[in-house]
Amino acid sequence: DVQLQASGGGSVQAGGSLRLSCVASGFPYEDFVIGWFRQAPGKKREGLACIDHRDGRARYAYSVQGRFTISSDSAENTVHLQMSDLGPEDTAVYYCAANPLIDWVLGPLDSRDEFTYSGHGTQVTVSS
C-alpha cells in the first residue's frame, strides 16, 4: 500500500516558518525522487522542491529558492520541507510526491505533469 504521509501544516503569520514532513512507504524508495508541490485555490499546481537521496542534490522552484529547504533522511524514508519567510502567496495545500528524477517539474505545472505517487495534502495558511 503506497503512502506518502504529509504532516506539519498549519496557520502562521507572514514572515513565519513551518516545517513539513513526509514519510514514504509501500514503493521502492530508492528508485524515486521525493519532493513537494502545492495547489492554491484558482492557481495552477506548482512543483516546489525535490531531493535525490542518492546524491543529496536538492532542486527548487524559483519562487521558493532561498526561502525553502528540502532535506531527506533515507534511513527513515522521510523528507522534510523547511519553509521560512512565508507570505500570503504561500497559502496552499502542500503535497508530497514521488517521481523519477527526469519527470520532476519545478514551477507551474500543467495538466500533463503527473506524479507517479502523491499523498494527501497538508494545509498551509499564511495571514498578512
C-alpha positions in Angstrom: 0.0 0.0 0.0 1.7 3.2 -1.2 1.7 6.0 1.3 3.2 9.5 1.2 2.1 10.9 4.5 2.5 14.6 4.8 2.3 16.5 8.1 3.3 19.8 9.6 0.9 22.2 8.0 -0.8 25.0 9.9 -1.5 28.7 10.2 1.2 31.2 10.6 1.6 35.0 10.2 3.6 36.5 7.4 7.3 36.2 8.0 6.8 33.0 10.0 8.1 29.5 9.4 6.8 25.9 9.1 8.4 22.5 8.7 6.6 19.9 6.7 7.4 16.2 6.8 6.7 13.3 4.5 7.0 9.7 5.3 7.1 7.4 2.3 6.3 3.7 2.3 5.0 0.9 0.0 7.1 1.6 -3.0 10.8 1.3 -3.9 12.0 4.5 -2.3 15.5 4.1 -3.9 14.1 4.4 -7.4 12.3 7.7 -6.9 13.0 11.3 -6.1 10.7 12.7 -3.4 9.5 16.3 -3.3 6.7 18.7 -2.8 4.2 20.5 -4.9 1.3 22.8 -3.8 -2.1 23.8 -5.0 -3.6 27.1 -4.2 -7.3 28.0 -4.9 -7.6 29.2 -8.5 -4.0 28.6 -9.4 -2.0 26.0 -11.2 -0.3 23.4 -9.2 3.3 24.3 -8.6 6.3 22.0 -8.2 8.4 23.4 -5.3 11.4 21.3 -4.5 12.7 17.8 -4.8 15.7 15.9 -3.4 17.6 13.0 -4.8 18.6 11.0 -1.8 21.2 9.1 -3.8 23.4 12.1 -4.0 21.7 14.6 -1.7 21.2 17.1 -4.5 18.2 19.4 -4.0 16.4 21.3 -6.6 14.0 24.3 -6.2 11.4 26.3 -8.0 12.5 29.9 -8.4 9.5 31.1 -6.3 10.9 29.4 -3.2 14.6 29.4 -3.8 16.3 30.8 -0.7 13.2 30.5 1.5 12.5 26.8 1.4 15.0 24.0 2.2 14.3 20.4 1.5 16.2 17.6 3.3 15.9 13.8 3.5 16.5 11.1 6.0 16.9 8.0 3.8 17.1 5.7 6.8 13.6 6.8 7.8 12.3 7.3 4.2 11.4 10.8 5.3 11.6 14.1 3.5 11.3 17.5 5.2 10.5 20.9 3.8 11.6 23.8 6.0 9.7 26.9 4.9 10.8 30.4 6.1 9.8 33.9 5.4 6.3 32.8 4.5 3.9 35.2 2.8 0.2 35.0 2.0 1.1 33.9 -1.5 2.4 30.6 0.0 -1.1 29.7 1.3 -2.0 26.4 -0.4 -2.4 22.7 0.2 1.1 21.1 0.1 1.5 17.6 -1.2 4.4 15.2 -1.0 5.1 13.3 -4.2 7.4 10.8 -5.8 8.7 10.8 -9.4 11.6 9.6 -11.4 14.1 12.5 -11.4 13.6 13.1 -15.2 9.9 13.7 -14.6 10.1 16.3 -11.9 8.9 19.7 -13.0 9.7 22.7 -10.7 7.5 25.7 -11.2 3.9 25.9 -12.6 2.6 22.6 -13.7 0.1 21.9 -16.4 -2.4 19.0 -16.6 0.1 16.8 -18.4 2.6 16.9 -15.5 1.9 13.9 -13.3 3.4 12.3 -10.3 3.9 8.5 -10.0 2.8 8.7 -6.4 1.4 11.5 -4.3 -0.3 11.7 -1.0 -3.0 13.6 0.8 -2.0 17.2 1.3 -1.5 19.4 4.3 -2.9 22.9 4.5 -0.6 25.8 5.0 -2.3 29.2 5.7 -0.3 32.4 5.9 -2.0 35.5 7.1 -0.8 39.0 6.5 
